[in-house]
Amino acid sequence: MSGRRERLEASATIAIRYGDGETARAVSAAVSPDNVHVPPGITVGAEAEGAVLRLSIRCSRGMGSLIATLDDLLSCVQAAERAIIGVRPMGRPG
């Protein structure tokens, strides 16, 4: 071993299924990379495909940074879901 540490490239993809495409698109817009600050070495993607929200993260800053980014992103998803539920008219599915 030369004592040099090689950079670890890690990635994760999460798919979340909602009851409708409108919700998936709204959450995607709320957590899209334009709305979420990420440091250098981390790439975040959010895309709605029908009623499924796909989140993707690539990280070259180590496993700890990947896990922290996942945690932050899922917290943003949860906040967006709560906001959407809060503004939906009564009786409307969600």
N, C-alpha and C positions, 0 to 999 in steps of 0.2 A: 504494500500500500504506500502510496506517495504522500499521504496526509491530506490530499486534496479531496474535498467533498464534491460529489457530482450533484447537479441540480435535479431534483425530483419533479417531474411533470405529472401532476395528478388531475383527474377530472371526475365529475359526477353529473349525472342526468337524473332529474326527478320528474315524474309525470303525475299530475293531480287531475282527477276527473271531477267535473262539476255537473250539476243538473242541467245546464244549458250553456250554449256557446257565448251568450252575452256576458255571463259571469266570468268565464275563462278569459274573454277579451278584456274585460274591465280590470281584472287582477293583473293580467299581462301588461297592460298599459301602466298600471300603478307601479309595477316593479321592474319595468324595462330599464336597460342600462342608462338611458337618458335621465331616469329619475333616481338612480341608485349610484352613489359614489363608490368607486372601487379603486384600490391602489394599483400601482404598476405591478405587472406580473400576474394579474388576475383578470380573467375575462368572464363576464356574466351575460347570458342570453336568456330571453323569455319570449315564448311564442305560443299563441293559442291556435290549436288545430281542432276545430269543432268545439266540443265541450271539454277538451283536454288542454291543460296548461303544461307546457314543457319548459323546464328550467334547466339550463346547462351552465356549468362552472368549469373553467380550466384554471389551474394554478401552478405556477413555477416557484412559489415561495415556501413550499413544504406542506406537509400534511396538516400541521396545526393551523396554518392559514386557510387551507381548503375547508376544514371543519368549521372554523370561525366564520368564514364567508357563507357557508351553508346555513349556519345558525342565524346569521344576520338576515339572509335572504328569506328564510322561512318565517322569521319574525315580521318582515315587511309584508309577506303574503298574508299572514294572519291579520295584520292591521288593515290591509286592504279588504279582506273578507268581512271584517267587522264593520268597516265603513259602508260597504255595499249593503249589508244587511240593515244597517241603520237608516239608509235612505230609500229603501224599497217601500213602495206603498203597501199598506195592509192588504192581505189576501193574495198578494202576488207571490208565486213560488220562488224559491231561491235556495 
